[in-house]
Amino acid sequence: MRDNGEWYVRYTFYVAAFCITVFAMVMAKSVLVPLLFSLFLSILLAPISGWLEKYKVPRMLSSLIALLVGILVLFGIGFFFYSQMTAFAADAEMFASRLEELLNSLEGFLSTWFSIEGEINLDRIVTELTAFIQDNIRSLTRGLSGAASAITTFLLVPIFMYLILLLRGMLKNFLLMAFGGNDQDERARVQAIISKIKVLIQRYIAGLLMVITILAILYSTLLAIIGIDHAIFFGSFAAMLNVIPFIGPFLGSILPILYALITMDSLIYPLIIIAGFYVVQMLEGNLFTPVIVGSQVSMNALATLLLIFVGAQIWGLSGMILFIPLGAILKIIFDEVDSLKHYGYILGRSEEENKKKKGRLAEKMSSMAARKSEKKKSQNQNDTQA
């Protein structure tokens, strides 16, 4: 016989479990964030290690080589941004003088048309800014120490990556033993979930990197054509922010628009940047991401926005990036477990949304890519049988 108070007991249990989980995620941020980044990057680099092991390379050495490849790529990206930021910082004096000219023009406009007298210059701004920093030095120090702690924490990422690559077989067997037990059907289901998650992470990250590269080229070309200095830096920075859905593209366009507004002599340049970035974003949303990334992260817009904001509240910027693939992984698990399928349904897209997600060109390109992959699979199967 059902207890009439069962609903609030269950409600209390769910709320307590949710609060404890969120509290644990906040407290364990310094461990969980680098561990998840390491896990995703290790899954991306696992094919390199596996390919080397086919040629009798020991796993310790193959894992190290795969890790070095990833580090070299990240180092190259970091060096590129460092060189671009150095060149951008070299024009700081020009930027400041141009800003002072605009402030003087604004002062003349206000005094002429609105009879507002007063001196507007950079010295006053710098003085006020210095006073603000002195008044808030404690909070700024805490922020800097937090940033230093984050940098120190992310130094653990290469260590985690190497250990995950080295022990990936043991970790897989652990998941099979923990969730599959001795039941062969359950082990097969867990094996299928692991394989789907592996493919999801690899395709998602690789596709995301390809989209970022394409966007960086398009943004940089657009800014270079209209004559904006440091076009490569602004274009690459805007493309990198594209990893944050909905919010990233907006944030990436602000910096080049402000730079053009201050350094160029006409308002037409910021307007061209706004229009150009809008066109590129239309191409990204309707062509690049649907074709390259595909439906790997097949969640609806509401679920994606909620994950972004919840991730920002729990882990900040790292949470905004990590919670999207984490949500996709949860959806895979929900879809495979009968008792959790309704959660997978609410996270997924509706049939109408799936149809509208791709344009005709994107659908044609996706179907061509699917046919090519099917041909490759059949050829590989024939070679294996032969």
Phi, psi and omega per residue, in radians:
M1 nan 2.351 -3.085
R2 -1.293 2.475 3.062
D3 -1.480 2.324 -3.129
N4 -1.138 -0.396 -3.138
G5 -1.598 0.166 -3.067
E6 -1.114 -0.572 -3.058
W7 -1.136 -0.728 -3.107
Y8 -1.400 -0.413 3.029
V9 -1.159 -0.781 3.117
R10 -1.140 -0.711 3.117
Y11 -1.069 -0.792 3.123
T12 -1.085 -0.689 3.119
F13 -1.101 -0.802 -3.129
Y14 -1.134 -0.767 3.141
V15 -1.113 -0.750 3.132
A16 -1.121 -0.732 3.118
A17 -1.107 -0.730 3.127
F18 -1.119 -0.804 -3.119
C19 -1.119 -0.732 3.133
I20 -1.131 -0.711 3.137
T21 -1.113 -0.813 3.135
V22 -1.114 -0.743 3.123
F23 -1.069 -0.745 3.120
A24 -1.132 -0.673 3.121
M25 -1.153 -0.665 3.118
V26 -1.192 -0.787 -3.095
M27 -1.213 -0.562 -3.102
A28 -1.703 0.351 -3.104
K29 -0.999 -0.727 -3.079
S30 -1.118 -0.333 3.112
V31 -1.790 -0.774 -3.027
L32 -1.207 -0.708 -3.087
V33 -1.109 -0.950 3.091
P34 -1.103 -0.541 3.133
L35 -1.161 -0.720 3.132
L36 -1.213 -0.739 3.063
F37 -1.034 -0.741 3.129
S38 -1.110 -0.723 -3.130
L39 -1.102 -0.820 -3.120
F40 -1.138 -0.765 3.132
L41 -1.179 -0.609 3.104
S42 -1.150 -0.701 3.082
I43 -1.088 -0.662 3.115
L44 -1.154 -0.645 -3.090
L45 -1.566 -0.140 -3.104
A46 -1.009 -0.662 3.105
P47 -1.045 -0.568 3.107
I48 -1.134 -0.812 3.117
S49 -1.110 -0.731 3.119
G50 -1.115 -0.677 3.118
W51 -1.121 -0.708 3.121
L52 -1.164 -0.631 -3.119
E53 -1.208 -0.385 3.048
K54 -1.122 -0.454 3.138
Y55 -1.741 0.533 3.017
K56 1.144 0.439 3.042
V57 -1.400 2.255 3.132
P58 -1.011 2.580 -3.082
R59 -1.084 -0.620 3.109
M60 -1.043 -0.749 -3.126
L61 -1.305 -0.716 3.141
S62 -1.124 -0.676 3.101
S63 -1.137 -0.697 3.124
L64 -1.145 -0.729 3.133
I65 -1.134 -0.767 3.103
A66 -1.060 -0.712 3.114
L67 -1.114 -0.736 3.140
L68 -1.126 -0.655 3.075
V69 -1.062 -0.805 3.108
G70 -1.094 -0.713 3.140
I71 -1.140 -0.709 3.131
L72 -1.107 -0.705 3.115
V73 -1.129 -0.798 3.129
L74 -1.144 -0.654 3.101
F75 -1.124 -0.701 3.102
G76 -1.087 -0.746 3.107
I77 -1.121 -0.755 3.134
G78 -1.126 -0.715 3.120
F79 -1.136 -0.664 3.107
F80 -1.054 -0.846 -3.130
F81 -1.173 -0.614 3.106
Y82 -1.103 -0.777 3.135
S83 -1.143 -0.676 3.125
Q84 -1.189 -0.695 3.115
M85 -1.200 -0.586 3.077
T86 -1.105 -0.780 3.104
A87 -1.127 -0.638 3.115
F88 -1.178 -0.688 3.138
A89 -1.186 -0.443 3.140
A90 -1.153 -0.400 3.132
D91 -1.678 0.346 -3.100
A92 -1.119 -0.677 -3.133
E93 -1.139 -0.748 3.090
M94 -1.082 -0.730 3.121
F95 -1.094 -0.734 -3.136
A96 -1.166 -0.726 3.134
S97 -1.151 -0.677 3.101
R98 -1.156 -0.661 3.102
L99 -1.139 -0.666 3.109
E100 -1.149 -0.663 3.088
E101 -1.087 -0.743 3.124
L102 -1.130 -0.666 3.116
L103 -1.172 -0.661 3.079
N104 -1.140 -0.685 3.090
S105 -1.131 -0.688 3.106
L106 -1.133 -0.675 3.111
E107 -1.102 -0.760 3.108
G108 -1.126 -0.684 3.123
F109 -1.118 -0.765 -3.128
L110 -1.156 -0.715 -3.124
S111 -1.231 -0.531 -3.098
T112 -1.380 -0.792 -3.004
W113 -1.688 -0.440 -3.073
F114 -2.142 0.076 3.127
S115 0.952 0.674 3.092
I116 -1.739 1.971 -3.140
E117 -1.706 2.520 3.115
G118 2.749 2.663 -3.087
E119 -1.677 2.193 3.087
I120 -2.049 1.930 3.108
N121 -2.567 2.989 -3.082
L122 -1.214 -0.530 -3.131
D123 -1.059 -0.749 3.124
R124 -1.151 -0.723 3.128
I125 -1.080 -0.775 3.133
V126 -1.102 -0.704 3.127
T127 -1.093 -0.799 3.128
E128 -1.122 -0.687 3.140
L129 -1.150 -0.691 3.104
T130 -1.108 -0.730 3.109
A131 -1.117 -0.679 3.115
F132 -1.117 -0.734 3.132
I133 -1.121 -0.731 3.130
Q134 -1.130 -0.645 3.139
D135 -1.249 -0.440 -3.068
N136 -2.055 0.513 -3.049
I137 -1.124 -0.558 -3.120
R138 -1.170 -0.814 3.133
S139 -1.158 -0.631 3.100
L140 -1.160 -0.663 3.117
T141 -1.125 -0.708 3.088
R142 -1.102 -0.689 3.114
G143 -1.130 -0.724 3.122
L144 -1.155 -0.705 3.113
S145 -1.142 -0.615 3.068
G146 -1.147 -0.679 3.098
A147 -1.144 -0.727 3.100
A148 -1.106 -0.674 3.096
S149 -1.118 -0.669 3.114
A150 -1.126 -0.722 3.115
I151 -1.103 -0.751 3.110
T152 -1.087 -0.695 -3.140
T153 -1.110 -0.725 -3.089
F154 -1.269 -0.174 2.984
L155 -1.187 -0.312 3.089
L156 -1.318 -0.278 -3.051
V157 -1.020 -0.846 3.123
P158 -1.055 -0.636 3.127
I159 -1.149 -0.815 3.096
F160 -1.051 -0.742 -3.114
M161 -1.076 -0.789 -3.124
Y162 -1.091 -0.772 -3.121
L163 -1.169 -0.653 3.106
I164 -1.161 -0.745 3.099
L165 -1.114 -0.685 -3.102
L166 -1.219 -0.671 -3.030
L167 -1.875 0.381 -3.049
R168 -1.117 -0.581 3.087
G169 -1.144 -0.739 3.120
M170 -1.146 -0.697 3.133
L171 -1.132 -0.689 3.110
K172 -1.135 -0.765 3.113
N173 -1.112 -0.615 3.087
F174 -1.075 -0.782 3.120
L175 -1.117 -0.684 3.109
L176 -1.129 -0.722 3.135
M177 -1.230 -0.670 -3.061
A178 -1.265 -0.699 -3.030
F179 -1.909 -0.300 3.137
G180 -1.718 -0.553 -3.124
G181 1.114 -2.468 3.135
N182 -1.717 -0.053 3.132
D183 -1.374 2.107 -3.088
Q184 -1.153 -0.642 3.118
D185 -1.134 -0.763 3.116
E186 -1.138 -0.697 3.100
R187 -1.119 -0.655 3.096
A188 -1.151 -0.674 3.111
R189 -1.164 -0.761 3.104
V190 -1.100 -0.703 3.099
Q191 -1.052 -0.726 3.118
A192 -1.128 -0.716 3.119
I193 -1.112 -0.776 3.132
I194 -1.064 -0.751 3.136
S195 -1.115 -0.733 3.132
K196 -1.139 -0.704 3.126
I197 -1.145 -0.714 3.118
K198 -1.064 -0.829 3.129
V199 -1.115 -0.712 3.124
L200 -1.010 -0.896 -3.082
I201 -1.119 -0.780 -3.108
Q202 -1.104 -0.839 -3.128
R203 -1.204 -0.647 -3.116
Y204 -1.146 -0.865 -3.094
I205 -1.194 -0.784 3.131
A206 -1.090 -0.754 3.105
G207 -1.136 -0.675 3.126
L208 -1.117 -0.706 3.101
L209 -1.127 -0.668 3.097
M210 -1.144 -0.740 3.126
V211 -1.115 -0.736 3.122
I212 -1.068 -0.733 3.130
T213 -1.102 -0.771 3.131
I214 -1.112 -0.774 3.137
L215 -1.119 -0.696 3.120
A216 -1.067 -0.721 3.120
I217 -1.140 -0.789 -3.113
L218 -1.154 -0.816 3.133
Y219 -1.069 -0.825 -3.104
S220 -1.110 -0.707 3.110
T221 -1.111 -0.761 3.117
L222 -1.048 -0.840 -3.108
L223 -1.179 -0.619 3.126
A224 -1.203 -0.647 -3.129
I225 -1.116 -0.701 -3.112
I226 -1.491 0.000 2.997
G227 1.565 0.430 3.106
I228 -1.446 2.251 3.080
D229 -1.172 2.682 3.137
H230 0.989 0.707 -3.094
A231 -1.080 -0.677 -3.111
I232 -1.140 -0.716 3.134
F233 -1.114 -0.856 -3.124
F234 -1.120 -0.729 -3.129
G235 -1.158 -0.733 3.135
S236 -1.196 -0.689 3.129
F237 -1.112 -0.755 3.112
A238 -1.129 -0.658 3.130
A239 -1.186 -0.667 3.127
M240 -1.123 -0.645 3.133
L241 -1.213 -0.197 3.139
N242 -1.167 -0.220 3.106
V243 -1.167 -0.334 3.082
I244 -1.638 1.871 -3.083
P245 -1.069 2.568 3.056
F246 1.205 -0.916 -3.021
I247 -1.517 -0.671 -3.056
G248 -0.995 -0.851 3.134
P249 -1.023 -0.645 3.109
F250 -1.150 -0.791 3.141
L251 -1.137 -0.642 -3.123
G252 -1.174 -0.455 -3.119
S253 -1.483 -0.287 -3.051
I254 -1.148 -0.811 -3.041
L255 -1.082 -0.886 3.105
P256 -1.132 -0.555 3.108
I257 -1.149 -0.792 3.113
L258 -1.124 -0.700 3.133
Y259 -1.109 -0.752 3.104
A260 -1.162 -0.631 -3.138
L261 -1.135 -0.610 -3.086
I262 -1.521 -0.698 -2.992
T263 -1.636 -0.405 -3.109
M264 -1.628 2.786 -3.030
D265 -1.611 -0.005 -3.083
S266 -2.426 2.612 3.090
L267 -1.331 -0.158 -3.121
I268 -1.150 -0.523 -3.099
Y269 -1.181 -0.838 3.058
P270 -1.054 -0.628 3.126
L271 -1.166 -0.666 3.095
I272 -1.134 -0.698 3.128
I273 -1.103 -0.764 3.124
I274 -1.052 -0.820 -3.130
A275 -1.145 -0.744 -3.131
G276 -1.141 -0.755 3.106
F277 -1.126 -0.611 3.110
Y278 -1.133 -0.751 3.130
V279 -1.113 -0.758 3.130
V280 -1.098 -0.691 3.111
Q281 -1.165 -0.588 3.056
M282 -1.120 -0.739 3.100
L283 -1.127 -0.711 -3.125
E284 -1.122 -0.775 -3.083
G285 -1.291 -0.496 -3.052
N286 -1.865 -0.211 -3.098
L287 -2.280 -1.037 -2.994
F288 -1.124 -1.001 -3.097
T289 -1.132 -0.777 3.101
P290 -1.067 -0.647 -3.092
V291 -1.394 -0.816 -3.012
I292 -1.428 -0.911 -3.132
V293 -1.423 -0.590 3.109
G294 1.250 -2.627 -3.093
S295 -1.759 0.588 -3.114
Q296 -1.097 -0.828 3.097
V297 -1.725 1.335 -2.998
S298 -1.565 1.122 3.104
M299 -1.952 2.657 3.134
N300 -1.325 2.928 -3.038
A301 -1.124 -0.653 -3.133
L302 -1.108 -0.821 3.130
A303 -1.101 -0.686 3.138
T304 -1.121 -0.786 3.125
L305 -1.108 -0.749 3.120
L306 -1.080 -0.719 3.117
L307 -1.115 -0.682 3.136
I308 -1.101 -0.834 -3.082
F309 -1.246 -0.676 3.082
V310 -1.142 -0.743 3.095
G311 -1.084 -0.666 3.107
A312 -1.147 -0.658 3.130
Q313 -1.215 -0.590 -3.059
I314 -1.526 -0.865 -3.028
W315 -2.148 0.162 3.122
G316 1.242 -2.482 -3.100
L317 -1.071 -0.679 3.107
S318 -1.056 -0.676 3.115
G319 -1.151 -0.638 3.107
M320 -1.096 -0.554 3.141
I321 -1.464 -0.745 -3.003
L322 -1.386 -0.510 -3.015
F323 -1.244 -0.356 3.108
I324 -1.198 -0.973 3.075
P325 -1.126 -0.551 3.075
L326 -1.100 -0.714 3.081
G327 -1.112 -0.673 3.104
A328 -1.147 -0.663 3.094
I329 -1.134 -0.762 3.099
L330 -1.065 -0.663 3.134
K331 -1.114 -0.683 3.090
I332 -1.067 -0.775 -3.140
I333 -1.132 -0.763 -3.140
F334 -1.073 -0.703 -3.107
D335 -1.185 -0.448 -3.100
E336 -1.577 -0.307 -3.128
V337 -1.790 2.135 -3.029
D338 -1.034 -0.717 -3.083
S339 -1.286 -0.163 -3.100
L340 -2.059 0.151 -3.055
K341 -1.114 -0.503 3.132
H342 -1.164 -0.526 3.063
Y343 -1.233 -0.685 3.062
G344 -1.107 -0.611 3.122
Y345 -1.152 -0.761 -3.096
I346 -1.241 -0.421 3.088
L347 -1.404 -0.445 -3.024
G348 -1.428 3.081 3.114
R349 -1.535 2.666 3.033
S350 -1.335 2.895 -3.140
E351 -1.101 -0.671 3.122
E352 -1.131 -0.686 3.135
E353 -1.177 -0.656 3.098
N354 -1.119 -0.644 3.125
K355 -1.232 -0.645 -3.111
K356 -1.426 -0.240 -3.024
K357 -1.134 -0.621 -3.094
K358 -1.929 2.410 2.977
G359 -1.388 3.105 -3.105
R360 -1.110 -0.764 -3.140
L361 -1.099 -0.733 -3.141
A362 -1.129 -0.679 3.120
E363 -1.140 -0.709 3.111
K364 -1.104 -0.781 -3.125
M365 -1.159 -0.664 3.113
S366 -1.150 -0.725 3.127
S367 -1.147 -0.640 3.088
M368 -1.127 -0.760 3.117
A369 -1.117 -0.665 3.127
A370 -1.142 -0.718 3.115
R371 -1.114 -0.689 3.110
K372 -1.119 -0.727 3.135
S373 -1.154 -0.630 3.092
E374 -1.140 -0.692 3.095
K375 -1.096 -0.734 3.127
K376 -1.105 -0.724 3.132
K377 -1.096 -0.764 -3.141
S378 -1.141 -0.659 3.096
Q379 -1.141 -0.736 3.115
N380 -1.110 -0.691 3.109
Q381 -1.137 -0.703 3.101
N382 -1.120 -0.714 3.116
D383 -1.130 -0.675 -3.138
T384 -1.155 -0.733 3.131
Q385 -1.171 -0.636 3.110
A386 -1.190 nan nan
